[in-house]
């Protein structure tokens, strides 16, 4: 039972006990009257008896009065106590209701607290489980650390022993170091020689590795130069201005750089031998980064090779700037049995086999059979550039069957190319070229 409720009930019972208790005083009986003397008469006895009765009656009345007053006082007191008990009862009833409400609220709060306690207990249990796991993990890690410490201690001892051995070895190594330095000096010379030979071998491997024709063709399109030539003359053969634009390949032999042309790629021809011109002019446009027209001052013939080849010299400054666009003359032209043919204008390209012609030194016979044309393969034609499969320059097709090789850029004669027409020199050089062509084998004309 609730302590508050028990206290209220005890108070209520105590008040009822006080209200219902009689508080009358216990009086002693009156002492008996002394015996009348024998000499008292009967009348006196009666009078005495009446007096005694009257006194008793008076005493009884006084007692009743006192009892009535006492009863009245007790009634008032009991009424007061009863009112107080009723007020106390009301108060206790209100307190009981409040206590019941408080008990209900406390019960609800106790339920909530119980749920919270249960959740807290579950959380605490989970944390305890996690702590136990962490403790187990720490225990395992501590065991691992102990084993690692033991291993590290053993390793340290081993390292100390090795250090002692190493110290001894270092002393020995110091003595051997001097000997090795002497050996290294001799070996370094050998390594230097080996590196030089390795570089030569790497270059040789690259030289022997063919390049894809598509790559060579795309490379040519970015490296070619443009030649634009004008001639003006008045003679019995005819008058007027001629213009010819051609694509040219840039060659270098290490010391000289020039653009290469065939006579047929210029406004001049063998039929113009001995003639004269009023004006000769032209321009050479090099590939980037020097891609702007440069006036042409002279055309030159080759000292060795087909007489129809012409060179346009390129200055040393421009040659250095376009070094990446120049082609080197093939040093081993017969390394592969196939070559790449490219149209000077870039309209086509293809691979073609070739072979040496014993009776035609400096010329190569290309496979230009009619069957190849029917099968759609690239067919050689005059003016086509011929490159090796490693990207070096081999020669130019002088007709649809033979390729004229170029082995040197050494020049012979110069054709002045100026506004005055160089009336005397050009005709004479053309006559010399015509005689050289006439001395060639009929298969090369």
C-alpha positions as CSV (number, residue, x, y, z in Angstrom):
1,X,0.0,0.0,0.0
2,X,1.1,3.5,-0.7
3,X,2.7,5.2,2.3
4,X,0.8,8.5,1.8
5,X,-2.6,6.6,1.7
6,X,-1.7,4.6,4.9
7,X,-0.9,7.9,6.7
8,X,-4.2,9.4,5.7
9,X,-6.2,6.4,7.0
10,X,-4.3,6.5,10.4
11,X,-5.2,10.2,10.8
12,X,-8.8,9.5,10.1
13,X,-9.1,6.6,12.7
14,X,-7.3,8.8,15.4
15,X,-9.8,11.6,14.9
16,X,-12.8,9.2,15.2
17,X,-11.3,7.7,18.4
18,X,-11.0,11.1,20.0
19,X,-14.5,12.2,19.0
20,X,-16.2,9.0,20.4
21,X,-14.4,8.7,23.7
22,X,-16.3,9.6,27.1
23,X,-14.4,11.8,29.4
24,X,-16.7,11.6,32.6
25,X,-14.9,11.7,36.0
26,X,-15.4,8.8,38.4
27,X,-16.7,10.2,41.8
28,X,-16.4,8.4,45.1
29,X,-19.7,7.5,46.9
30,X,-20.7,9.7,49.8
31,X,-19.6,8.6,53.2
32,X,-22.4,7.2,55.3
33,X,-24.0,9.5,57.9
34,X,-23.1,9.1,61.5
35,X,-25.5,7.1,63.6
36,X,-27.9,9.1,65.5
37,X,-27.7,8.8,69.0
38,X,-30.2,6.7,70.7
39,X,-31.6,9.7,72.2
40,X,-32.8,11.1,68.9
41,X,-36.4,10.9,68.4
42,X,-38.3,9.4,65.5
43,X,-39.3,12.9,64.4
44,X,-35.7,13.8,64.4
45,X,-35.1,10.7,62.5
46,X,-37.6,11.7,59.9
47,X,-36.3,15.2,59.7
48,X,-32.8,13.9,59.5
49,X,-33.9,11.4,56.8
50,X,-35.6,14.2,54.9
51,X,-32.7,16.5,55.3
52,X,-30.4,13.8,54.1
53,X,-32.8,13.1,51.2
54,X,-32.9,16.8,50.4
55,X,-29.1,17.1,50.6
56,X,-28.8,14.1,48.4
57,X,-31.3,15.5,46.0
58,X,-29.5,18.8,46.1
59,X,-26.3,17.0,45.6
60,X,-27.8,15.1,42.7
61,X,-29.1,18.2,41.1
62,X,-25.8,19.9,41.5
63,X,-24.2,16.9,40.0
64,X,-26.7,16.8,37.2
65,X,-26.1,20.5,36.6
66,X,-22.4,19.9,36.6
67,X,-22.9,16.8,34.3
68,X,-25.1,18.9,32.0
69,X,-22.5,21.6,31.8
70,X,-19.8,19.1,31.2
71,X,-22.0,17.3,28.6
72,X,-22.6,20.7,26.9
73,X,-18.9,21.4,26.9
74,X,-18.2,18.0,25.6
75,X,-20.9,18.3,22.9
76,X,-19.3,21.6,21.8
77,X,-15.9,20.1,21.9
78,X,-17.1,17.0,20.0
79,X,-18.9,19.3,17.4
80,X,-15.7,21.3,17.0
81,X,-13.7,18.1,16.7
82,X,-16.3,16.6,14.3
83,X,-16.1,19.8,12.2
84,X,-12.4,19.6,12.2
85,X,-12.6,15.9,11.4
86,X,-14.9,16.6,8.5
87,X,-12.6,19.4,7.2
88,X,-9.7,17.1,7.7
89,X,-11.6,14.3,5.9
90,X,-12.3,16.7,2.9
91,X,-8.7,17.8,2.9
92,X,-7.6,14.2,3.1
93,X,-10.0,13.3,0.3
94,X,-8.6,16.0,-1.9
95,X,-5.1,15.0,-1.0
96,X,-6.1,11.4,-1.8
97,X,-7.4,12.4,-5.2
98,X,-4.3,14.4,-5.8
99,X,-2.2,11.5,-4.5
100,X,-4.1,9.1,-6.9
101,X,-3.5,11.5,-9.8
102,X,0.1,11.9,-8.8
103,X,0.3,8.1,-8.5
104,X,-1.2,7.7,-12.0
105,X,1.2,10.3,-13.4
106,X,4.1,8.7,-11.5
107,X,3.0,5.3,-12.9
108,X,2.9,6.7,-16.4
109,X,6.3,8.4,-15.8
110,X,7.5,5.2,-14.4
111,X,6.4,3.4,-17.6
112,X,8.2,5.9,-19.7
113,X,11.2,5.8,-17.5
114,X,11.0,2.0,-17.7
115,X,11.0,2.1,-21.5
116,X,13.9,4.6,-21.4
117,X,15.7,2.4,-18.9
118,X,15.1,-0.6,-21.1
119,X,16.4,1.3,-24.2
120,X,19.3,2.5,-22.1
121,X,19.9,-1.0,-20.9
122,X,19.8,-2.4,-24.4
123,X,22.2,0.4,-25.6
124,X,24.4,-0.3,-22.6
125,X,24.4,-4.0,-23.4
126,X,25.3,-3.2,-27.1
127,X,28.1,-0.9,-25.9
128,X,29.2,-3.6,-23.5
129,X,29.3,-6.1,-26.4
130,X,31.2,-3.6,-28.5
131,X,33.6,-3.0,-25.7
132,X,34.1,-6.7,-25.2
133,X,34.8,-7.1,-28.9
134,X,37.2,-4.1,-28.8
135,X,38.8,-5.7,-25.7
136,X,39.2,-9.0,-27.6
137,X,40.6,-7.1,-30.6
138,X,43.0,-5.2,-28.3
139,X,44.0,-8.5,-26.7
140,X,44.6,-10.0,-30.1
141,X,46.6,-6.9,-31.2
142,X,48.5,-7.0,-27.9
143,X,49.4,-10.6,-28.6
144,X,50.4,-9.7,-32.1
145,X,52.5,-6.8,-30.8
146,X,54.1,-9.1,-28.3
147,X,55.0,-11.5,-31.1
148,X,56.2,-8.6,-33.2
149,X,58.2,-7.3,-30.3
150,X,59.8,-10.7,-29.9
151,X,60.5,-10.8,-33.6
152,X,61.9,-7.3,-33.6
153,X,64.1,-8.1,-30.6
154,X,65.3,-11.2,-32.5
155,X,65.8,-9.1,-35.6
156,X,67.7,-6.4,-33.6
157,X,70.0,-9.1,-32.2
158,X,70.5,-10.5,-35.7
159,X,71.1,-6.9,-37.0
160,X,73.7,-6.4,-34.4
161,X,75.4,-9.5,-35.4
162,X,75.1,-8.5,-39.0
163,X,76.5,-5.1,-38.2
164,X,79.5,-6.7,-36.6
165,X,79.9,-8.8,-39.7
166,X,79.2,-5.8,-42.0
167,X,81.8,-3.8,-40.1
168,X,84.3,-6.5,-40.8
169,X,83.2,-6.7,-44.4
170,X,83.5,-2.9,-44.8
171,X,87.0,-3.1,-43.6
172,X,87.6,-5.8,-46.2
173,X,85.6,-3.8,-48.8
174,X,87.8,-0.7,-48.2
175,X,90.8,-2.7,-49.2
176,X,89.0,-4.1,-52.2
177,X,87.6,-0.7,-53.2
178,X,90.9,0.5,-54.3
179,X,91.3,-2.5,-56.5
180,X,87.8,-2.0,-57.9
181,X,88.4,1.7,-58.7
182,X,91.3,0.7,-60.8
183,X,89.1,-1.9,-62.5
184,X,86.2,0.6,-62.9
185,X,88.4,3.0,-64.7
186,X,89.2,0.4,-67.3
187,X,85.6,-0.8,-67.4
188,X,84.3,2.7,-67.9
189,X,86.3,3.0,-71.1
190,X,84.7,-0.3,-72.2
191,X,81.2,0.9,-71.2
192,X,81.7,4.1,-73.2
193,X,82.7,2.1,-76.2
194,X,79.8,-0.2,-75.7
195,X,77.3,2.7,-75.4
196,X,78.6,4.1,-78.7
197,X,78.2,0.7,-80.3
198,X,74.7,0.4,-78.8
199,X,73.7,3.8,-80.2
200,X,75.0,2.7,-83.6
201,X,73.1,-0.6,-83.3
202,X,69.9,1.2,-82.3
203,X,70.2,3.5,-85.3
204,X,70.8,0.5,-87.5
205,X,67.8,-1.3,-86.1
206,X,65.6,1.8,-86.8
207,X,67.1,2.0,-90.3
208,X,66.2,-1.6,-91.0
209,X,62.6,-1.3,-89.7
210,X,60.1,-0.3,-92.5
211,X,57.6,2.5,-92.0
212,X,53.9,2.1,-93.0
213,X,53.2,3.5,-96.4
214,X,50.3,5.5,-95.1
215,X,52.5,7.3,-92.6
216,X,55.2,8.0,-95.3
217,X,52.5,9.5,-97.6
218,X,50.9,11.6,-94.8
219,X,54.4,12.8,-93.9
220,X,55.2,13.8,-97.5
221,X,52.0,15.9,-97.7
222,X,53.3,18.1,-94.8
223,X,56.9,18.3,-96.0
224,X,56.7,19.2,-99.7
225,X,57.5,22.6,-101.2
226,X,55.7,24.5,-104.0
227,X,57.6,25.8,-107.1
228,X,56.0,28.5,-109.3
229,X,57.9,29.4,-112.6
230,X,57.1,32.1,-115.3
231,X,58.7,32.5,-118.7
232,X,58.1,35.2,-121.3
233,X,59.6,35.1,-124.8
234,X,59.2,36.5,-128.4
235,X,60.6,34.3,-131.2
236,X,59.8,32.5,-134.3
237,X,58.6,29.5,-132.3
238,X,56.0,31.5,-130.6
239,X,55.4,34.3,-128.1
240,X,53.6,34.8,-124.9
241,X,53.9,33.9,-121.2
242,X,54.1,30.4,-119.8
243,X,53.4,29.4,-116.1
244,X,54.0,26.2,-114.3
245,X,53.3,25.2,-110.7
246,X,54.8,22.0,-109.3
247,X,55.2,20.3,-106.0
248,X,58.8,19.5,-105.1
249,X,60.6,17.4,-102.6
250,X,63.4,18.9,-100.4
251,X,66.7,17.0,-100.3
252,X,69.8,17.3,-98.2
253,X,73.2,15.5,-98.2
254,X,74.3,17.0,-94.9
255,X,75.9,20.1,-96.3
256,X,73.5,21.3,-99.0
257,X,69.7,21.6,-99.1
258,X,67.7,22.0,-102.4
259,X,64.3,21.4,-104.0
260,X,64.3,18.8,-106.8
261,X,62.5,19.1,-110.1
262,X,62.4,17.4,-113.5
263,X,62.8,19.5,-116.6
264,X,59.2,18.5,-117.6
265,X,57.9,20.2,-114.4
266,X,59.1,23.6,-115.7
267,X,57.9,25.9,-118.5
268,X,61.2,24.9,-120.3
269,X,61.7,21.9,-122.6
270,X,64.3,20.2,-124.8
271,X,62.7,21.9,-127.8
272,X,63.7,25.3,-126.4
273,X,67.4,24.5,-126.8
274,X,69.3,27.5,-128.2
275,X,66.4,29.9,-127.7
276,X,66.1,33.1,-125.7
277,X,63.6,34.7,-123.3
278,X,62.5,38.2,-122.5
279,X,61.9,37.4,-118.8
280,X,62.3,34.5,-116.3
281,X,60.8,34.6,-112.8
282,X,59.5,32.3,-110.1
283,X,59.1,31.6,-106.4
284,X,59.8,28.8,-104.0
285,X,57.4,28.3,-101.1
286,X,58.9,26.1,-98.3
287,X,56.8,24.1,-95.8
288,X,56.1,25.5,-92.3
289,X,57.6,27.3,-90.4
290,X,59.0,29.2,-93.5
291,X,55.9,28.9,-95.6
292,X,56.2,32.2,-97.6
293,X,57.2,32.6,-101.3
294,X,60.9,33.2,-101.8
295,X,62.2,34.5,-105.2
296,X,64.2,32.0,-107.3
297,X,67.6,33.2,-108.5
298,X,69.0,30.2,-110.3
299,X,68.3,26.6,-111.4
300,X,71.1,24.1,-111.3
301,X,71.9,20.7,-113.0
302,X,73.4,17.7,-111.3
303,X,76.9,16.7,-111.8
304,X,76.0,13.0,-111.6
305,X,72.7,11.4,-112.6
306,X,70.0,12.0,-115.1
307,X,70.6,15.4,-117.0
308,X,66.9,16.3,-116.8
309,X,67.1,16.8,-113.0
310,X,67.1,20.4,-111.8
311,X,67.8,21.8,-108.3
312,X,66.6,25.0,-106.6
313,X,69.2,25.8,-103.9
314,X,67.9,26.7,-100.4
315,X,70.0,29.0,-98.2
316,X,71.7,27.7,-95.0
317,X,69.4,29.7,-92.7
318,X,66.2,28.4,-94.3
319,X,67.8,24.9,-94.5
320,X,68.2,24.8,-90.7
321,X,64.7,26.0,-90.1
322,X,63.2,23.3,-92.3
323,X,65.6,20.6,-91.3
324,X,62.7,18.4,-90.1
325,X,61.0,18.6,-93.6
326,X,64.0,17.6,-95.7
327,X,64.7,14.0,-97.0
328,X,68.1,12.4,-96.9
329,X,69.4,10.5,-99.9
330,X,69.2,6.8,-99.4
331,X,72.6,5.3,-98.2
332,X,71.5,1.7,-98.7
333,X,68.8,1.8,-101.5
334,X,68.7,-1.9,-102.0
335,X,67.9,-2.9,-98.5
336,X,64.3,-3.7,-99.5
337,X,63.0,-5.0,-102.8
338,X,60.0,-2.7,-102.7
339,X,59.7,1.0,-102.7
340,X,57.0,3.6,-102.2
341,X,55.8,5.7,-105.2
342,X,54.1,9.1,-104.5
343,X,52.6,11.4,-107.1
344,X,54.2,14.8,-106.7
345,X,50.8,16.5,-106.5
346,X,49.8,14.0,-103.8
347,X,47.0,12.5,-105.8
348,X,48.1,8.9,-105.2
349,X,50.7,6.5,-103.8
350,X,51.5,2.8,-103.6
351,X,54.1,0.2,-103.1
352,X,56.0,-1.2,-106.1
353,X,58.7,-3.8,-106.5
354,X,61.9,-3.0,-108.4
355,X,65.0,-4.6,-109.6
356,X,68.5,-3.5,-110.9
357,X,69.1,-3.3,-114.5
358,X,72.7,-4.4,-115.2
359,X,73.0,-2.4,-118.4
360,X,71.5,0.8,-116.9
361,X,73.7,2.0,-114.1
362,X,72.0,4.5,-111.8
363,X,68.5,3.4,-112.9
364,X,66.0,1.0,-111.4
365,X,63.3,-0.9,-113.3
366,X,59.9,-0.7,-111.6
367,X,57.2,-3.3,-111.9
368,X,54.7,-1.6,-114.2
369,X,53.0,-4.5,-115.8
370,X,49.7,-4.0,-117.5
371,X,48.1,-6.7,-115.2
372,X,48.8,-4.4,-112.2
373,X,46.8,-1.6,-113.7
374,X,43.9,-3.9,-114.3
375,X,44.0,-5.1,-110.7
376,X,43.7,-1.5,-109.5
377,X,47.3,-1.3,-108.0
378,X,49.2,1.9,-108.2
379,X,50.9,2.2,-111.5
380,X,54.1,4.3,-111.8
381,X,54.2,7.3,-114.1
382,X,56.8,10.0,-115.1
383,X,57.6,12.4,-112.3
384,X,56.6,10.1,-109.4
385,X,58.8,10.4,-106.3
386,X,60.4,7.1,-105.2
387,X,61.1,6.6,-101.4
388,X,62.6,3.7,-99.6
389,X,60.3,1.9,-97.0
390,X,62.4,3.7,-94.2
391,X,61.5,7.1,-95.6
392,X,64.7,8.0,-97.5
393,X,64.8,9.4,-101.0
394,X,65.6,7.0,-103.8
395,X,64.9,8.8,-107.1
396,X,62.3,10.1,-109.6
397,X,60.5,8.2,-112.3
398,X,61.7,9.5,-115.7
399,X,59.0,7.5,-117.4
400,X,56.4,4.8,-116.4
401,X,59.1,2.1,-116.1
402,X,62.4,3.4,-114.9
403,X,63.5,5.4,-111.9
404,X,66.6,7.6,-112.0
405,X,68.6,7.5,-108.8
406,X,70.2,10.5,-107.1
407,X,73.3,9.7,-105.1
408,X,74.7,13.3,-104.7
409,X,73.6,16.9,-104.7
410,X,76.8,18.1,-106.3
411,X,75.9,20.6,-109.1
412,X,77.3,21.2,-112.6
413,X,75.8,24.1,-114.5
414,X,73.6,26.9,-113.4
415,X,70.7,28.4,-115.2
416,X,70.3,32.2,-114.4
417,X,66.7,33.0,-113.5
418,X,66.2,36.7,-113.7
419,X,64.0,39.4,-115.2
420,X,66.3,40.0,-118.1
421,X,65.7,36.5,-119.3
422,X,69.3,35.4,-119.3
423,X,69.0,35.2,-123.1
424,X,72.4,33.6,-123.8
425,X,73.0,31.2,-120.9
426,X,69.6,29.4,-120.7
427,X,69.6,28.3,-124.4
428,X,73.1,27.0,-124.2
429,X,72.4,25.0,-121.0
430,X,69.3,23.5,-122.5
431,X,71.3,22.5,-125.6
432,X,73.7,20.7,-123.2
433,X,70.9,18.9,-121.5
434,X,69.4,17.9,-124.8
435,X,72.8,16.3,-125.9
436,X,73.0,14.5,-122.6
437,X,69.5,13.0,-123.0
438,X,70.3,12.0,-126.5
439,X,73.2,9.9,-125.2
440,X,70.9,8.0,-122.9
441,X,69.6,4.5,-123.7
442,X,66.4,4.6,-125.7
443,X,64.5,3.0,-122.8
444,X,65.2,6.0,-120.7
445,X,64.1,8.8,-123.1
